Amino acid sequence: MKKSLLIAGAALAIASLSFTACNKKAAKASESQKVVRINFQTGSLCGAPVHIAWKMGFFDEELAKIGQKAEFVQVVEGGATLAELIGSGKVDAGYGLYATQLQAMENGLPISYTSGIHIGCTKYYVRGDSPINSVADLRGKKIGVPGLADSSVMNLKRKLMDVGIGVTADNNEVEFVAYSSADLAIALNNGAVDAIGAHDPIATKGELAYGFKKILDTGTDEKFVKEYCCQQFVTHKLLKENPEGAAAVTRALQKASAFVEAEPRQTAQIQIENNLVAGDLDFNAKLLDELNFIPSHSLGKKTFSDAARQLQTAGILKSSTDIDKFVERGYIDLPDVPDGYTYDSATKTYSEIRGSRV
């Protein structure tokens, strides 16, 4: 009897040691598994591709193919900016308004863009009773924006240059004033500014609530209708240490973008159900349907190049910057990444878009 107990005890101890060893091995494997940290924001309809790639598992699927996984880092208005999160090494890849980061990239922000994701989410308004009817009427006016380095400023400066209004340090004929996104419509309605630039859904909500007059829409304007406002980026650290992960998250976001283009209502529902964007389903779905979410690496790169060249003329980028080299570093081709994808709702299948669309 004692012998049996000793044998059983020994077996239990061996099993326990084996289990502990397995757990240590699993923990070690988990620790060694490469993780790609991806930024996201709430409250923004045009953040839909990241929301979809996250909640429908596109990031997980693409990264799992190469034995990696995704983690998600939230960018909160009023908290650390996306550039600060990148600079502190807390974000490896993500998506956002590319023009907002151009000056930071020139000053050393270590990211490169890999694909255009969507077109048209920024709109510019004046009060309904304003004598201003177009961008050409903005000389000498005060314009409210979400931030002085925001893409709404960069885009409008480029458009103002086209109509002969000065935006350089030596000849500045407009004034930009920063407000929180939620306060922009109130500032315009109260007369604190003459015009505002805002991103959806805040832009359209302000228009409907106060009867604002739209003077520029990047989704329909001839200058911007083929330019990508929001683009996919990866950090230089990720490119150097994990290029396969950089390619995987780019493919995932391209696929998610193609899904949003084909299924705006389902996208809006997923955003609302996961508390990523508030609002009415019909309203949100309609706005998503109006935006162009067909992804393109080639058109994204052309957007980046065209904007950089014009913003250098405006004095926003330094005159000493070699724009060709800036574009070469700032917008890269990744192996195993197509120009984009399309999604067929009927067959639930994706098709690669190969070749340049420029």
C-alpha positions in Angstrom: 0.0 0.0 0.0 2.8 2.4 1.0 4.7 1.4 -2.2 1.6 2.2 -4.3 1.3 5.6 -2.6 4.9 6.4 -3.2 4.6 5.5 -6.9 1.4 7.6 -7.2 3.1 10.5 -5.4 6.1 10.3 -7.7 3.9 10.2 -10.8 2.0 13.2 -9.5 5.3 15.1 -8.9 6.6 14.2 -12.4 3.3 15.3 -13.9 3.4 18.6 -11.9 6.9 19.3 -13.0 6.0 18.5 -16.6 2.9 20.8 -16.5 5.1 23.6 -14.9 7.7 23.1 -17.7 5.0 23.2 -20.4 3.6 26.4 -18.8 7.0 28.0 -18.8 7.6 27.0 -22.4 4.2 28.4 -23.4 4.8 31.6 -21.5 8.2 31.9 -23.1 6.7 31.3 -26.6 4.0 33.9 -25.8 6.6 36.4 -24.7 8.7 35.8 -27.8 5.7 36.1 -30.2 6.0 39.3 -32.2 3.3 41.9 -31.4 2.3 44.8 -33.7 0.8 47.7 -31.8 -1.8 49.5 -33.8 -3.4 52.9 -33.1 -7.2 53.5 -33.1 -9.5 56.4 -32.2 -13.2 56.5 -31.3 -15.8 59.0 -32.4 -14.5 59.2 -36.0 -16.4 57.7 -38.8 -13.4 57.7 -41.1 -11.6 55.5 -38.6 -13.9 52.7 -39.9 -11.2 50.7 -41.6 -9.2 50.3 -38.4 -12.4 49.5 -36.5 -13.4 46.9 -39.0 -9.9 45.3 -39.3 -9.9 45.0 -35.5 -13.5 43.8 -34.8 -13.8 41.5 -37.8 -10.4 40.0 -37.3 -8.5 41.2 -40.4 -5.4 42.2 -38.3 -5.5 38.9 -36.4 -5.9 36.8 -39.5 -3.0 38.5 -41.5 -0.7 38.5 -38.5 -1.5 34.9 -37.4 -0.3 33.7 -40.9 3.2 34.8 -39.8 2.9 33.8 -36.2 2.3 37.2 -34.8 -0.5 39.1 -33.1 -2.0 42.6 -32.8 -2.5 44.9 -29.8 -4.4 48.2 -29.9 -3.5 51.6 -28.6 -6.1 54.3 -28.3 -5.4 57.9 -29.2 -7.5 60.1 -27.0 -8.3 63.8 -27.8 -6.6 65.9 -25.2 -4.1 63.1 -24.4 -0.9 62.1 -26.0 -0.9 62.7 -29.7 -0.3 60.0 -32.3 3.1 61.5 -33.0 3.9 61.4 -29.3 2.9 57.8 -29.1 5.0 56.9 -32.1 8.0 58.9 -30.8 7.8 57.1 -27.4 7.7 53.7 -29.1 4.1 52.8 -28.0 2.7 52.5 -31.5 4.2 50.4 -34.4 1.6 50.9 -37.1 -1.7 52.6 -37.8 -3.7 55.0 -39.8 -4.7 58.6 -39.8 -4.6 62.0 -41.5 -1.3 61.9 -43.3 -1.0 65.7 -43.8 -1.1 66.2 -40.1 2.2 64.3 -39.8 4.2 65.9 -42.6 6.1 68.5 -40.6 6.7 66.0 -37.8 8.2 63.5 -40.4 10.4 66.3 -41.8 11.6 66.8 -38.2 12.4 63.2 -37.7 9.1 61.4 -36.8 10.2 57.8 -37.8 7.3 56.6 -39.9 6.6 55.8 -43.6 3.3 55.5 -45.3 2.3 52.3 -47.2 -1.2 52.8 -48.6 -3.9 55.3 -49.2 -7.1 54.2 -47.4 -9.8 56.7 -48.0 -10.7 59.9 -49.7 -12.8 62.8 -48.5 -13.7 63.4 -44.8 -13.0 67.1 -44.4 -15.4 69.9 -45.0 -15.3 73.7 -44.7 -18.3 75.9 -43.7 -19.4 79.4 -43.1 -22.7 80.6 -41.5 -25.7 80.4 -43.7 -26.0 84.2 -43.7 -22.3 84.8 -44.5 -21.4 86.7 -47.7 -18.5 84.2 -48.1 -19.4 81.8 -50.9 -16.1 80.1 -51.8 -12.5 79.7 -50.7 -11.7 82.7 -52.9 -13.6 84.9 -50.4 -11.5 83.9 -47.4 -8.8 86.6 -47.7 -8.5 88.4 -44.3 -10.8 85.9 -42.6 -10.4 83.9 -39.3 -10.8 80.1 -39.7 -11.4 77.6 -36.9 -9.7 74.2 -37.2 -9.1 71.2 -34.9 -5.3 72.0 -34.7 -2.8 74.2 -36.3 -0.9 71.2 -37.8 -4.1 69.4 -38.7 -4.7 68.2 -42.2 -7.7 70.6 -42.5 -5.1 73.5 -42.3 -2.7 71.8 -44.8 -5.5 71.2 -47.4 -7.0 74.6 -47.1 -3.6 76.3 -47.4 -3.0 74.4 -50.7 -6.4 75.5 -52.0 -5.9 79.1 -50.9 -2.6 79.1 -52.8 -4.5 78.0 -55.9 -6.8 81.0 -55.8 -4.0 83.5 -55.1 -4.5 84.0 -51.3 -1.2 84.2 -49.4 -0.4 81.6 -46.8 3.3 82.0 -46.3 5.1 83.7 -43.4 5.9 86.7 -45.7 2.4 87.0 -47.1 -0.2 85.5 -44.8 -3.7 86.7 -45.6 -5.7 84.3 -43.4 -5.7 83.5 -39.6 -6.2 79.9 -38.3 -7.5 79.4 -34.7 -7.5 76.0 -33.0 -10.6 74.7 -31.2 -11.5 71.3 -29.8 -13.4 69.4 -32.5 -16.6 69.6 -30.4 -16.5 73.4 -30.2 -15.9 74.2 -33.9 -19.5 74.5 -34.9 -20.4 76.6 -31.8 -17.5 79.0 -32.5 -18.7 79.5 -36.1 -22.3 79.9 -35.1 -21.4 82.4 -32.4 -19.3 84.5 -34.8 -16.0 83.8 -33.1 -14.6 82.7 -36.5 -15.6 83.4 -40.1 -15.3 79.8 -41.3 -14.3 76.3 -40.0 -12.7 73.2 -41.3 -13.9 69.9 -39.7 -13.9 66.2 -40.1 -17.0 64.0 -40.3 -19.2 63.2 -38.5 -18.7 66.5 -36.6 -18.7 68.4 -39.9 -22.0 67.2 -41.2 -23.6 67.3 -37.8 -22.7 71.0 -37.5 -24.0 71.7 -40.9 -27.4 70.2 -40.1 -27.7 71.6 -36.7 -26.9 75.2 -37.6 -27.7 75.4 -41.3 -24.1 76.2 -42.3 -23.1 76.8 -45.9 -20.5 74.5 -47.3 -17.7 76.1 -49.3 -15.3 73.2 -49.8 -15.6 69.4 -49.5 -12.5 67.3 -50.1 -14.7 64.4 -51.1 -16.0 66.2 -54.2 -13.6 69.1 -54.9 -11.6 68.6 -58.2 -8.3 69.2 -56.4 -8.9 66.6 -53.7 -11.3 64.1 -55.2 -8.4 61.7 -56.0 -6.3 62.4 -53.0 -6.2 60.2 -49.9 -6.8 62.1 -46.7 -6.3 59.1 -44.4 -3.4 56.7 -45.0 -1.7 53.6 -43.5 1.7 54.1 -41.8 4.4 51.9 -40.2 7.3 52.9 -38.0 10.9 52.6 -39.1 11.5 50.3 -36.2 8.8 47.9 -37.4 10.2 48.1 -41.0 13.7 47.2 -39.8 12.8 44.5 -37.2 9.6 43.1 -38.6 8.9 43.9 -42.3 6.6 40.9 -42.5 4.4 42.4 -39.8 4.4 45.8 -41.6 3.1 44.1 -44.8 0.5 42.1 -42.9 -1.1 45.1 -41.2 -1.1 47.0 -44.5 -2.9 44.1 -46.3 -5.4 43.9 -43.4 -6.2 47.6 -43.5 -6.6 47.6 -47.3 -9.0 44.7 -47.0 -11.0 46.4 -44.2 -11.2 49.5 -46.3 -12.5 47.6 -49.3 -15.1 46.1 -47.0 -16.2 49.5 -45.7 -16.6 50.7 -49.3 -18.9 47.7 -50.1 -20.8 47.5 -46.8 -21.2 51.0 -45.3 -24.3 50.1 -43.3 -22.8 47.0 -41.7 -19.7 49.0 -40.9 -21.8 51.7 -39.2 -23.6 49.0 -37.2 -20.3 47.4 -36.0 -18.9 50.8 -35.0 -22.1 51.6 -33.0 -22.4 48.2 -31.4 -18.8 48.3 -30.2 -19.0 51.9 -28.8 -16.5 53.1 -31.3 -18.7 55.8 -32.9 -21.9 57.1 -31.5 -24.9 58.3 -33.5 -27.8 57.1 -35.6 -27.3 54.1 -37.8 -29.0 55.6 -40.9 -27.1 58.9 -40.5 -23.7 57.2 -40.0 -24.2 54.7 -42.8 -25.2 57.5 -45.2 -22.0 59.4 -44.5 -19.8 56.3 -44.9 -21.5 55.6 -48.2 -20.6 59.1 -49.4 -16.8 58.6 -48.7 -14.5 56.7 -51.0 -12.8 53.8 -49.2 -11.2 52.0 -52.2 -7.6 51.7 -51.1 -4.6 52.5 -53.3 -0.9 52.5 -52.7 -0.1 54.3 -55.9 -2.6 57.1 -55.5 -1.7 57.4 -51.9 1.9 58.0 -52.8 0.9 60.5 -55.5 -1.1 62.4 -52.9 1.8 62.4 -50.5 4.2 63.7 -53.2 1.9 66.4 -54.5 1.1 67.7 -51.1 4.7 67.8 -49.9 5.8 69.7 -53.0 3.0 72.3 -52.7 3.5 72.7 -48.9 7.2 73.3 -49.4 6.2 76.2 -51.7 3.9 77.4 -48.9 6.8 77.4 -46.5 5.3 74.7 -44.3 8.0 72.3 -45.3 11.6 73.6 -45.3 13.1 75.0 -48.5 16.2 72.9 -47.7 14.3 69.6 -47.7 15.0 67.4 -50.8 11.4 66.5 -51.6 12.3 63.6 -53.8 14.2 62.0 -50.9 11.5 63.0 -48.5 8.9 61.1 -50.6 11.3 58.1 -51.1 11.7 57.8 -47.3 8.1 58.7 -46.4 6.2 56.5 -48.8 7.5 52.9 -49.4 6.6 49.8 -51.4 6.3 46.6 -49.4 6.7 43.1 -50.8 3.5 41.0 -50.9 1.3 44.0 -50.7 -1.0 44.8 -53.7 -2.0 48.3 -54.8 -5.3 47.6 -53.1 -8.3 45.3 -52.8 -12.0 45.3 -53.8 -14.7 43.3 -52.0 -17.6 41.5 -53.6 -20.5 41.4 -51.1 -22.4 38.8 -53.1 -19.5 36.2 -53.0 -17.8 37.6 -49.8 -14.5 37.5 -51.6 -11.6 39.9 -52.1 -9.8 40.7 -55.3 -6.3 42.2 -55.4 -5.7 45.3 -57.4 -2.3 45.0 -59.0 -0.4 47.8 -60.8 -0.5 51.5 -60.5 -3.7 53.6 -60.6 -1.9 56.9 -61.2 
